Amino acid sequence: MKKNYKIKMYLKHKNFNMNLKQKISSSLLVFFMTLVSHAQQDPQFTDYMFNTLTVNSAYAGSRGHLSVTGLHRSQWVGLEGAPETQSLSIESPIGKNVGLGVSVVNDRLGPSDEFYLDANFSYTLKLSNDKKLSFGIKGGGRLLNIDWSRGSFQESEDVFNSGNINNRFLPTIGAGIYLHSDKSYIGLSVPNFLTNEHYDGLQGAVAAERLHFFLIAGKVFDLSPRIKFKPAFLGKFVTGAPIIADLSANFMFNDVFRLGAAYRWDDSVSGLVGLQIGPRLMLGYAYDFTTTELQNFNSGTHEIMLRFELRSKERQLKSPRFF
């Protein structure tokens, strides 16, 4: 189910037992949530630059060792039925040029749950001493569950008469390309080419999902022996929807402490912080402040991330990768 539809259907059909002022506020809330989430069909993350496998399958194995990244995101805290997402990705090189990875995402919104499970494969070509080009494919699926009892809905609506949806399977096939070095990267991907099978909450039936394109880029600058600076970009392009652009800038101090800020176009501003706890463990946190009218209905978005890396002793002596 498309995320903007899930938000709209969940809020629009709730029985609000409120006075006139509260009803007006609720109507505005539905309107702005629909606008903000219009292009947010797939789960979104503020720490996207450290959660790349969920966006681009060609990233698998690019770090040169086993890497496990877990992330939890609570969006628009205080707003009933707001998105809540967990992701787990495991990726590693296999042999000289091949990378494998698994990504798991659980996304809850209102009465619906979507569980994603994808396997990722990449093959890397060495273009020069410091540049590599990786090609990736992914395959898997998602399980869609809808439980209308999690909200108070108008029983007279025909769209709800068909009952709940339990473990409906929707296959996914995607691909990506990723050009990278130790200091920079750029990638383009399509998470799912299959647009002919997806649940449409407005029609209450299977309908076409819109195609998503993701463009990612970033570069690391050495400002001094102790300070690194990394600007990054994520662009989301969905046919028939506004472009979503995420811009971020992070500073790394002594290869241990990270501090940064981010901006999501016409949506939010964010603060990011990270700590490298030893050579194998990294902890990150991000807070989003909503810049739309939704700021009157929530206390912000919280995102926490944990990454574990099985690095060899030789690699532990080197500076940690910034992406």
C-alpha positions in Angstrom: 0.0 0.0 0.0 1.4 3.4 -0.9 2.5 5.3 2.2 0.5 8.5 1.4 -2.6 6.4 0.9 -2.1 4.6 4.2 -1.7 7.8 6.1 -4.7 9.4 4.5 -7.0 6.4 4.8 -6.0 5.8 8.4 -6.6 9.4 9.5 -9.5 10.3 7.2 -11.7 7.5 8.4 -11.0 7.8 12.2 -14.1 8.7 14.3 -12.9 11.9 16.0 -15.0 12.7 19.0 -13.9 16.3 19.2 -15.3 19.9 19.3 -15.4 22.0 16.2 -11.9 23.5 16.7 -10.4 20.0 17.1 -12.2 18.8 14.0 -10.7 21.7 12.0 -7.2 20.9 13.3 -7.7 17.2 12.4 -8.7 18.2 8.8 -5.6 20.3 8.5 -3.6 17.4 9.8 -4.9 15.0 7.2 -4.2 17.5 4.5 -0.6 18.2 5.5 0.3 14.6 6.2 -1.0 13.7 2.8 1.2 16.4 1.1 4.3 15.5 3.1 4.0 11.8 2.5 2.9 12.1 -1.2 6.2 10.8 -2.5 7.1 8.7 0.6 6.0 5.4 -0.7 9.1 3.6 0.5 10.6 3.9 4.0 12.9 6.9 4.4 15.9 7.4 6.7 17.9 10.4 7.9 21.0 8.3 8.2 20.7 7.1 4.6 24.4 7.6 4.0 25.1 4.8 6.5 22.2 2.6 5.4 23.0 2.4 1.7 22.2 -1.3 1.1 18.5 -0.6 1.6 18.7 1.9 -1.3 21.3 0.4 -3.7 22.1 -3.3 -4.1 25.5 -2.5 -5.7 26.7 -1.4 -2.3 27.0 -5.0 -1.1 30.6 -5.9 -0.2 31.9 -2.4 -0.9 33.3 -1.9 2.6 35.7 -4.8 2.1 34.6 -6.7 5.2 31.5 -8.0 7.0 29.2 -5.2 8.1 26.0 -5.3 10.0 23.8 -2.2 10.4 20.6 -1.9 12.4 18.4 1.1 12.5 15.2 2.2 14.3 13.1 5.2 13.3 10.1 6.7 15.1 8.6 9.4 12.8 6.3 12.2 14.0 6.4 11.1 17.7 3.1 11.9 19.5 1.0 11.5 16.3 -1.2 8.3 16.4 -0.6 6.0 13.5 2.6 7.8 12.4 5.3 5.7 10.6 7.7 3.5 12.6 10.4 1.6 10.8 13.2 -0.9 11.7 15.9 -2.1 9.3 18.7 -4.6 9.4 21.3 -5.1 6.7 24.2 -7.6 6.5 26.7 -7.4 3.7 30.2 -8.7 2.9 32.5 -9.3 0.0 32.7 -12.9 -1.2 35.9 -13.6 -3.1 37.6 -10.9 -5.1 34.9 -9.1 -7.0 31.6 -10.4 -5.6 29.5 -9.0 -2.8 26.5 -10.4 -1.1 24.0 -8.8 1.3 20.6 -9.2 3.0 18.3 -6.4 3.9 15.3 -6.6 6.2 12.9 -3.7 6.8 9.7 -3.6 8.9 7.5 -0.6 8.2 4.4 0.2 10.3 1.9 2.9 9.5 -1.6 3.2 10.9 -3.4 -0.1 10.5 -0.8 -1.6 8.1 2.5 -3.4 8.4 4.9 -4.1 5.5 7.9 -6.5 6.0 10.6 -6.4 3.3 13.2 -9.2 2.8 15.7 -8.8 -0.1 18.9 -10.6 -1.1 21.5 -8.4 -2.8 24.3 -9.4 -5.2 27.1 -7.1 -6.6 29.9 -7.5 -9.0 32.8 -5.0 -8.9 35.2 -3.8 -11.6 38.4 -2.1 -10.7 38.7 1.0 -12.9 41.9 2.4 -11.4 44.0 2.2 -8.3 41.4 4.1 -6.3 38.1 3.8 -8.2 35.7 0.9 -8.5 32.5 0.4 -10.4 29.9 -2.0 -8.9 26.8 -3.4 -10.5 24.1 -4.9 -8.2 20.8 -6.7 -8.4 18.3 -7.6 -5.7 15.4 -10.0 -5.4 12.9 -10.7 -2.7 9.5 -9.6 -1.6 7.4 -8.0 1.0 4.5 -9.1 3.1 1.6 -6.8 3.5 -0.7 -7.0 6.6 -3.6 -4.6 7.3 -5.6 -4.8 10.6 -8.4 -2.3 10.6 -9.1 -2.9 14.3 -6.0 -0.9 15.1 -8.0 2.2 14.5 -11.6 3.4 14.8 -13.1 3.4 11.2 -16.4 4.0 9.7 -17.9 0.6 9.2 -20.2 1.8 6.5 -17.3 2.4 4.1 -17.2 -0.3 1.4 -13.5 -0.2 1.2 -13.2 -1.8 4.6 -15.9 -4.4 4.1 -13.4 -6.8 2.5 -11.8 -7.3 5.9 -8.2 -7.5 6.9 -5.2 -8.5 4.7 -2.9 -11.2 6.1 0.6 -11.9 4.7 -0.1 -10.8 1.2 3.2 -11.5 -0.8 4.4 -8.9 -3.3 7.7 -9.7 -5.1 10.5 -7.3 -5.7 13.3 -7.1 -8.3 15.7 -4.2 -8.3 19.1 -3.1 -9.6 21.8 -0.5 -9.0 25.1 0.9 -10.1 27.7 2.3 -7.7 30.9 4.2 -8.5 33.1 4.6 -5.5 36.6 5.1 -4.0 37.8 5.6 -0.4 36.9 9.3 -0.6 33.8 9.6 -2.8 30.8 7.7 -4.3 27.8 8.2 -6.6 25.1 5.7 -7.3 21.8 5.2 -9.2 19.3 2.5 -8.4 15.7 1.3 -8.9 14.6 -0.7 -5.8 11.8 -2.4 -7.6 11.0 -2.8 -11.3 7.8 -4.7 -10.7 5.0 -2.1 -10.9 2.1 -4.4 -11.7 1.4 -5.8 -8.2 0.9 -3.5 -5.3 -2.0 -2.9 -3.0 -3.8 0.4 -3.5 -5.5 1.7 -0.4 -7.8 4.0 -2.3 -9.1 1.4 -4.7 -9.1 -1.4 -2.1 -7.5 -3.7 -4.8 -4.3 -4.6 -6.5 -3.0 -1.6 -8.6 0.2 -0.4 -10.2 2.9 0.9 -7.9 4.9 3.9 -9.2 8.5 3.4 -10.2 11.2 4.7 -7.8 14.6 6.0 -8.7 17.3 6.8 -6.1 20.4 9.0 -6.8 23.1 9.0 -4.0 26.4 10.9 -3.9 29.0 11.9 -1.3 32.6 13.0 -0.9 35.0 13.2 2.0 37.3 16.2 2.3 40.4 16.2 4.7 40.2 19.6 6.3 43.1 18.7 8.6 44.8 15.6 10.0 42.1 15.4 12.6 39.0 16.7 10.9 37.1 15.3 7.9 34.1 16.8 6.2 31.5 14.9 4.2 28.6 16.4 2.2 26.1 13.9 0.9 23.0 13.8 -1.2 20.0 11.5 -1.7 17.5 12.2 -4.4 14.2 10.2 -4.7 12.4 10.4 -8.0 8.9 8.9 -8.2 6.8 9.1 -11.4 3.8 11.3 -10.8 5.1 12.7 -7.5 7.3 15.6 -6.3 11.1 15.1 -6.1 12.4 14.5 -2.6 15.9 15.8 -2.0 18.0 15.1 1.1 21.1 17.1 1.8 23.5 16.4 4.6 26.9 17.6 5.9 28.9 15.7 8.5 32.2 16.4 10.3 34.4 13.6 11.7 36.8 14.5 14.5 39.8 12.3 15.2 38.0 9.4 13.4 35.9 9.0 16.5 33.2 11.7 16.9 30.8 12.7 14.1 28.6 15.8 14.1 26.3 17.0 11.3 23.1 18.5 10.0 20.7 17.6 7.2 17.8 19.1 5.3 14.9 17.3 3.6 13.4 19.6 1.0 10.0 21.1 2.2 9.9 18.6 5.0 12.4 18.8 7.9 15.8 19.8 9.2 17.9 17.3 11.2 20.8 17.1 13.6 23.1 14.0 13.4 25.6 12.7 15.9 27.8 9.6 15.8 30.4 7.9 17.9 33.0 5.3 16.8 33.1 2.9 19.8 36.3 1.1 19.1 37.3 -0.2 15.7 34.3 -2.4 15.2 31.3 -0.6 16.6 29.6 2.7 15.6 26.6 4.4 17.2 24.5 7.1 15.6 21.5 9.2 16.4 19.5 11.7 14.3 16.6 14.0 15.2 14.3 15.5 12.6 12.4 18.7 13.2 9.4 19.0 10.9 9.2 22.3 9.0 5.7 21.9 7.7 2.4 22.5 9.5 2.8 19.0 10.9 5.1 20.5 13.5 2.0 21.5 15.5 1.0 17.9 15.9 4.2 16.0 16.8 7.4 16.4 18.8 9.8 15.4 16.0 11.4 12.2 14.6 14.0 10.1 16.4 16.4 7.7 14.6 19.0 5.5 16.2 21.6 3.4 14.4 24.2 0.8 15.4 26.8 -0.7 13.0 29.1 -3.6 13.7 32.0 -4.4 11.4 34.2 -7.5 11.5 37.4 -5.8 10.4 40.8 -7.5 10.2 43.7 -6.2 12.4 45.3 -4.6 9.3 42.1 -2.7 8.5 41.7 -1.7 12.2 44.9 0.3 11.9 43.4 2.4 9.1 40.9 5.2 9.6 37.2 4.1 9.6 35.2 4.6 6.4 33.0 7.6 6.5 30.3 5.8 4.4 
